Every structure is written in structure tokens, then in C-alpha cells.
Amino acid sequence: MSGQEAAVALLATLHACHFDLGEYGIRIWLDYDFGGEATHRPYLETSRTDDAYCAEIRSSLEVDLGPGVGNVFYARLLLWLSPTDARVESFVEAHLDQSIGEYGPGSYVLYERRSDNLDIDGALRAAREHVDALHGIEDYPKTLGLSRR
């Protein structure tokens, strides 16, 4: 794959994963009652640490439960690229100011998956596989005790 083809493949993958992860967040937002006024926010951020570059795609559900009190739910995809290898990580997290279901205030990782030692092609494939796997997770809202709308 030429440098230009790799750049196009990277941007196409980031675009598709950003769209698909945002769609996942909207579906969860519409399907479940989070107990307050909820706002969906999709993010795509890039950063650099030493020789590694990171693209983070995040679908955030921010639930307002009153003045200064809220719960935040994230579905996140991290794509790390370095000159020697790549890695993909995905998470579903809950950051709770107020108890929900069996979970008290605090931060929780409800789902985690990691793919290591990949080349660029493998990382781009893994990123899409991770997002597809997130779409298949139906139980975390139920685990939190949320009811369907």
C-alpha cells in the first residue's frame, strides 16, 4: 500500500468508525431511559505521545440529574499507531455521580477489548471489528438497571 493509499484508508476508517460509533450512542440513547435529560456528543480527537499517534473516537451520553450532578456513559475506540506497530482498544465506561442499578458513584469499565501488535492494515480492520462488536453489546444498559423506553 502506498503512502497515499494508507492515508486514504486511515481517513476512511476513522470516518466510518466515527459515524458508526455515533450511531451506536444514539441508538442506546433512544432505546433506554437514563433517568434525566440526556445529551449525545460524538468526538474524534487525535494526539501524539513520543513516537505514537492516537485517534480517539468517543460517543458520549451525558445525563443531567440536577445542579452539579450527572452521569456520563462513553463508548470509546482508540487507534494507536507507531513506526513499529499499532494497537486498537475499545471500551464502554460509566462515570457516575449518582448510583444507578447496583453501581454506586464512581467510574466503571463495563466492556473492554484490545488488539495488539498489528500492522496498519490489521489495525484498520480491527478498528472496524471493534466498532461492530460494540454494536453487538446489548446488555450494559440492562446491567445498570436501565429500562427500555
N, C-alpha and C positions, 0 to 999 in steps of 0.2 A: 504494500500500500504506500503510495507516495505521500509526502508531507501534506499536500493539499487535500488528497483523499482522506487522510487521517483527520485533518481539521474539520472537514465537512461531516465525516462520520461522528466525530465528537459533538459538534454543534447539533446535528440531527438527533442524536441520542439524548442530549441534555434537554432539547426542546420537547421531545416525545415524553420523556420521564417527568418533566415539569408539568406538562399538560395532564398526563395520566395520574400523577400523584395528587394534583389539584382536584381532579375528578373524583378520586377516592375520598378525599376530605369532604367534598360537597355531598357525596352520597351518604357518608356517615352522619354528617350534619343534618341532612334532611330526614334520615331514617330514625334517628334517636332523639329523645328529649334529654338534653344535657342539664336541665334544671335552672336555666336562666337565659338571658339574652346572649346568643352566641354569634360570633363573627368568624368567618373563614378568611384566612390570609395565606396565599401561596407565596413562597420565596424561592429565589435562586440566587445564591451568593457564591463568590469564588474567593479563594485566599491562597497565600503562599507561605510555606514554612520550610526554611532551609532550601533543599532541592525539590521538595514535593509541592504539588499544586492540588488543591482540593476544591471540588464543586459540591456544594450542599444544596439539595432541593428539599424544601420543607413545606408541608401542608399543616397549617396551624388552625386549631379551633380554640378561640379564646372565649370563655364563658364568664360573663359579668354576674356575680352573685350579690352585689351590693357595693357600697363605697369601700374601696381598697381590698375587696375580696373577690377572688376569681380562680377558676381552674383552667388550665391550658393543656391541650392534647396535641401532640405532634406525631405526624408520620414523617420520617426523615430518610433521605438517601444521601450517602456520602460516597463520592468517587475520588479516590486519591491516585494521583499519577506522579511518578518519579522517573528519572532516567533509567532506572533498572527494573522497575516492576510497577504494578498497580494493584489496588485493593478496592473492594466495594463493600459498604456496610449499610444495613437498613435497620430502622428501629420504629417502634411505636412507644411513645412515652406519655406519661401523665404527670403533671406538676400541679399538685392540689393544695389550695389554701384551705379548703373545706372538705371534710370527709365525704366520701361517695362510696356506696356499697360497703364492702369490707375494708376499704382503703382509707386510712386516716391521712391527715395533712402530711405532705412530703412529696418526694419525686420517685417515680416508679418506671422501670423499663418493662413493658408488657410483652414485647416481642423484640428479638434481635437476631440478625443473620449477618454472616461475614464471609466474603470470598477473598482469599489471599493469593499472592504470587502469580498474578495474571499479567499477560501482555496487554497491549492496548485493545486489540480485537476482543480478547477474552473479557476485559473489563467492561467494554461497551455492551457485549452480550449479557454479562452478569448484571449490569445495571438494569436492563430491561426485565430480566428474570426476577430480580429483587422487587421491582415495582409490581410485576404480575403477582408475585407471592403476597405482597401487601394487599392487593385487591381480593385475594382469597381468604384473608383473615376476617371472619365474621364475628368472632367470639369476644373480642376485647370490650365492646360496649356492654355485652351481657355480663362479662366478668366484673365490670364496675357497677352492675346493678341498674343500668340504664334501661328504660322501657322504650319500646318502639312507638313511634308516632302513629 
